[in-house]
Amino acid sequence: MKIQKVLLVDDDPNIRKLARMSLERVGKWEVEVAASGSEAIELLERVKPDVVVLDVMMPGIDGRTTLTKLKEASATLPVILMTAKVQNEEIAEYLSLGALGVIMKPFDPMRLPKEIVDLLNGHEKD
Amino acid sequence: VSNPQQPLLSLAADIGTALTCCDSVDDVIQHCAEALVRNLEAAFARIWVYDDSTRMLILRASAGLYTHVDGAHSRIALGALKIGQIAQDRQPHMTNEVWNDPRVSDKDWARETGMVAFAGHPLLVNDQLIGVMAMFSTKPLSETTTRALASVADGVALGIHRKQIEGRLREREQLFMQFANNMQDVLWLSRPHAQQTLWISPAVEQVMGVKPEDVYENPYAFMEVIIPEDRPRMAQFMEMTETLRADSPKKTTDVEYRIRKDGELRWLWTRAFPSFDGEGKIYQICGFTHDITEKKEAERRVSEFYSTVSHELRTPLTSIRAALGLIEGGVTHPDSTETVELISIARREADRLIRLINDILDMRKMEAGKLPLKILPLAPHVVVSNTVSAMRTFAQEHDVELVTWIQEERSFIGDYDRVVQVLTNLISNAIKFSPAGSLVNVNVQASFSERIRFAVSDEGPGIPPEQYNKGNSGATERRHRL
């Protein structure tokens, strides 16, 4: 699958800026950002991203709820989670809710696009 | 002519009755002494009980001519007088010629009272000295009577010994019951496979909310208060306990489980100790149950603390790592303003990391009571304007406007750094959880009894009321750094 457009969702402005730079310049993708789960859901229809990169721990509606709502809106939409939390049970829960995979924070900005591609390819092979 | 055996048979019967008549040692031996006087026409009969700790014979029963237990012969040292000597030698002493007996010290008394015969027996059980039984008579004692007295002494010795053991057991039981009934933990004893509850301490009602009588009636009554998801664990624990053998390396089993008591969830810990028969099989199981809710709660808080701290530390590290990675990867031109901006992000986030670590260290110091406070008069507007100006950039990044309203100008006393820290945490939290384009208000006003009230309000999602008092617990993502 060819990625053209990524929707990046994170409440931290620094991380939004840095991850965007990584996805745009290293991944050569078009990037739209959202600062909250509700904003992401709003943008979904207009942006029509190929993949969503979603921070798990956000104020307002949290990553878990956002994930569920995104999958409700588009069951085939690949959603990749980013988290600074390391509990394995949580990761298993996100996967069971339909997340394609989990990327741990801190991430390597030079490798982030490749990690996303690998997750998508791994998914397609299945 | 009466049967010469008659008094001895009657004595045997009386002694038998005496030995089973009463609870206390004193009552039993007093009845024995009276039986001797009544059936053998003894002038008087006395029984001393040996006290091992003082090595003294204590007069505890007296019948016939003398009925007092105090006075000259009330306490006799081992080996002293004829009574002490009988005890020491563990040999009976008998005579039908009291006036000639070298052991009888007061011969005048014997003559005056017409005492002819004396019989004294050590009271022994398996070589253990219990006491001495002795009698004087104004008539000679026949050989048959003498022999009968030896067996009476054996019976009395056994009777006293048994009563002493019973008394000690009763004391032990009282001691045990005092522990068991007043303990906050549940103690219990049951047959294997919970066929029958043999005993359970009354604390079961307080700890588990189950009445003891219900557990006696149905040994599985406690199962009903265990929450359904933990019942299999309890069943497994019971099964594990049953599989223990006398030669198992581990002879106890433990289980942690949750119960619902008065609508509240409680954590309990139960440990079982089986008792094994001669073949190494379990014949009964004892154990105790302890409420560990507070310990579990403390564990949860610690684990939550680590999880929150690790998340809080990873967030600035993520920005630092990403900014440096982009510079190193040549994503931006080295001389560009973009690179300067990335360096600036990394530096700011490094500062944030330092603050976080200082906060954690301060928390530790505070918990240990080692955080010294520098208390000085402070002006509210200085505290607020310094804090707010340091937060401007952060607010701009989040597209949030900071508004201050100082209604109280009088100074107050406090530690400048701590007040600024609390205010910074409140404002930073408010900014973080504010929707873009909204306001965060910082307000200072007079409060009751000379106090000053600092208030930070935002238009964010707020905290659900049920989590108000959790403070730093991290149970909510909001306000986890007060």
Interface residues (C-beta under 8 A of the other chain):
Chain A: D11 D12 P13 N14 I15 K17 L18 A19 M21 S22 R25 V26 A35 S36 M57 M58 P59 G60 D62 A84 K85 V86 Q87 K105 P106 F107 D108 P109 M110
Chain B: S307 S310 H311 R314 T315 L317 T318 S319 I320 R321 A322 A323 G325 L326 E328 G329 V331 T332 L342 I345 R348 E349 E397 H398 K432 F433 P435 A436 G460 P461 E477 R478
